[in-house]
Amino acid sequence: MTTNQQILLDNRPQGEAEESNFKLVQSPLPTVGEGQVLVRHHYLSLDPYMRGRMNDAKSYAQPQPLGEVMQGGTVGEVVESRHPKFKTGDSVVGMGGWQEYSLVNPSEPGALRRVDTTYVPLSYYLGAVGMPGVTAWYGLVKIIQPKAGETMVVSAATGAVGSAFAALAKARGCRVVGIAGGAEKCSYAVNELGFDACIDYRENPDIKSMAKALKEACPNGIDGYFENVGGYIFDAVLLRTNAFARIALCGMIAGYDGQPLPLANPALLLVNRIKLEGFIVSEHMEVWGEALTELGGLVAAGQLKPRETIAQGLAAAPAAFLGLLKGKNFGKQLVKLI
Ligand SMILES: NC(=O)c1ccc[n+]([C@@H]2O[C@H](COP(=O)([O-])OP(=O)(O)OC[C@H]3O[C@@H](n4cnc5c(N)ncnc54)[C@H](OP(=O)(O)O)[C@@H]3O)[C@@H](O)[C@H]2O)c1
């Protein structure tokens, strides 16, 4: 193998992202220098945050540069090593990006981590036992701080983050209610993921009907909310919050193409003395060890059964990514490269 297929960000979206924003190219396979390793990617992770980085806008992270390989999480195997701590055949997780191979300097903090695939499949290190799982853990454990018997609600409930949130909250003795798009996702949430109830937002397309559905699913009100979507779903949840509820503001995917997401009744934050905290999981590396240990244990015990949607081949990545932004994925969205 002498070439490396890559997908670059070619131009920035105007409104909705499109396949024409990306460009597939062939590059020569890089030569491994002293202290470096060459990783062959088995799976590429597609994540909603990538949409924000496609814009040249001020945010918590630098924009994805134009003409460069799309950044992103990868799992794979070391195929050549000139680093003393890695050997050929090691299974690794890193940030290799949208390409078949990446050249990594493992001495850089967070660049590459060896993983054990004895009990946890390699791909799970991009989902339930990876960044999305830790995201759910941080929002639940550090921000919401649930107590047994409390009611937790999560939007984008069947996705990579939402499904891990359910398992973690159930393990703490909470009632867990999901909000997801479509009857199939909702029945999967209840029957496979352990949610106590799941509300189909497509059947409840406005604040009033969503608030009514939440009242039925959460008879004791809402104590903790893990927000992934924004918009009227957020407004409806606020109407059902209990005094001293906690909200982990993780994502607002309904606005990632630039749609404004005004809050209908922000006074409820005051009236209900709500704690609301936004967070970025990569800024809390101190919890990753503890979180990954718990998440790996839940997977091994069968208490967290994540689902994956797998696109085949690098060229399929742009369409799969656009699908993720429209809810076409069912669970963690991956691209399988070999
Ligand atoms: N703060 C952090 O550090 C951090 C880290 C990771 C992820 N996140 C955020 O966490 C959220 C979930 O990420 P994930 O990786 O687990 O993705 P995911 O849930 O696996 O996939 C995204 C899901 O969002 C839902 N969605 C898309 N557009 C929507 C819309 N307009 N209205 C309502 N729902 C919509 C779809 O589910 P339905 O079909 O059910 O609507 C879709 O399947 C995202 O907001 C992401 O940005 C934040």
PDBQT file of the ligand as one rigid body, heavy atoms in Angstrom, charges set to zero:
ROOT
HETATM    1  N1  LIG A 401     -20.299  19.167  24.997  1.00  0.00    +0.000 N 
HETATM    2  C1  LIG A 401     -19.536  18.168  24.574  1.00  0.00    +0.000 C 
HETATM    3  O1  LIG A 401     -18.377  18.027  24.955  1.00  0.00    +0.000 OA
HETATM    4  C2  LIG A 401     -20.122  17.170  23.606  1.00  0.00    +0.000 A 
HETATM    5  C3  LIG A 401     -19.440  15.985  23.294  1.00  0.00    +0.000 A 
HETATM    6  C4  LIG A 401     -20.062  15.043  22.449  1.00  0.00    +0.000 A 
HETATM    7  C5  LIG A 401     -21.322  15.315  21.926  1.00  0.00    +0.000 A 
HETATM    8  N2  LIG A 401     -21.930  16.500  22.227  1.00  0.00    +0.000 N 
HETATM    9  C6  LIG A 401     -23.290  16.783  21.729  1.00  0.00    +0.000 C 
HETATM   10  O2  LIG A 401     -24.137  15.735  22.152  1.00  0.00    +0.000 OA
HETATM   11  C7  LIG A 401     -25.208  15.607  21.244  1.00  0.00    +0.000 C 
HETATM   12  C8  LIG A 401     -25.362  14.152  20.849  1.00  0.00    +0.000 C 
HETATM   13  O3  LIG A 401     -24.175  13.744  20.185  1.00  0.00    +0.000 OA
HETATM   14  P1  LIG A 401     -24.010  12.237  19.688  1.00  0.00    +0.000 P 
HETATM   15  O4  LIG A 401     -22.619  12.078  19.257  1.00  0.00    +0.000 OA
HETATM   16  O5  LIG A 401     -24.565  11.322  20.697  1.00  0.00    +0.000 OA
HETATM   17  O6  LIG A 401     -24.916  12.214  18.386  1.00  0.00    +0.000 OA
HETATM   18  P2  LIG A 401     -26.115  11.228  18.095  1.00  0.00    +0.000 P 
HETATM   19  O7  LIG A 401     -27.166  11.457  19.136  1.00  0.00    +0.000 OA
HETATM   20  O8  LIG A 401     -25.586   9.855  17.929  1.00  0.00    +0.000 OA
HETATM   21  O9  LIG A 401     -26.634  11.738  16.691  1.00  0.00    +0.000 OA
HETATM   22  C9  LIG A 401     -27.233  12.989  16.577  1.00  0.00    +0.000 C 
HETATM   23  C10 LIG A 401     -28.743  12.875  16.832  1.00  0.00    +0.000 C 
HETATM   24  O10 LIG A 401     -29.257  14.171  17.034  1.00  0.00    +0.000 OA
HETATM   25  C11 LIG A 401     -30.621  14.152  16.707  1.00  0.00    +0.000 C 
HETATM   26  N3  LIG A 401     -30.954  15.336  15.907  1.00  0.00    +0.000 N 
HETATM   27  C12 LIG A 401     -30.351  15.776  14.811  1.00  0.00    +0.000 A 
HETATM   28  N4  LIG A 401     -30.932  16.908  14.379  1.00  0.00    +0.000 NA
HETATM   29  C13 LIG A 401     -31.943  17.165  15.233  1.00  0.00    +0.000 A 
HETATM   30  C14 LIG A 401     -32.922  18.177  15.325  1.00  0.00    +0.000 A 
HETATM   31  N5  LIG A 401     -32.980  19.186  14.436  1.00  0.00    +0.000 N 
HETATM   32  N6  LIG A 401     -33.825  18.128  16.323  1.00  0.00    +0.000 NA
HETATM   33  C15 LIG A 401     -33.779  17.111  17.214  1.00  0.00    +0.000 A 
HETATM   34  N7  LIG A 401     -32.860  16.128  17.183  1.00  0.00    +0.000 NA
HETATM   35  C16 LIG A 401     -31.955  16.159  16.187  1.00  0.00    +0.000 A 
HETATM   36  C17 LIG A 401     -30.906  12.878  15.899  1.00  0.00    +0.000 C 
HETATM   37  O11 LIG A 401     -31.607  11.983  16.749  1.00  0.00    +0.000 OA
HETATM   38  P3  LIG A 401     -33.200  11.892  16.657  1.00  0.00    +0.000 P 
HETATM   39  O12 LIG A 401     -33.506  11.186  15.387  1.00  0.00    +0.000 OA
HETATM   40  O13 LIG A 401     -33.592  11.151  17.863  1.00  0.00    +0.000 OA
HETATM   41  O14 LIG A 401     -33.651  13.305  16.647  1.00  0.00    +0.000 OA
HETATM   42  C18 LIG A 401     -29.515  12.351  15.642  1.00  0.00    +0.000 C 
HETATM   43  O15 LIG A 401     -29.520  10.940  15.559  1.00  0.00    +0.000 OA
HETATM   44  C19 LIG A 401     -24.933  16.571  20.103  1.00  0.00    +0.000 C 
HETATM   45  O16 LIG A 401     -25.654  17.750  20.334  1.00  0.00    +0.000 OA
HETATM   46  C20 LIG A 401     -23.447  16.823  20.237  1.00  0.00    +0.000 C 
HETATM   47  O17 LIG A 401     -23.055  18.046  19.677  1.00  0.00    +0.000 OA
HETATM   48  C21 LIG A 401     -21.352  17.421  23.036  1.00  0.00    +0.000 A 
ENDROOT
TORSDOF 0
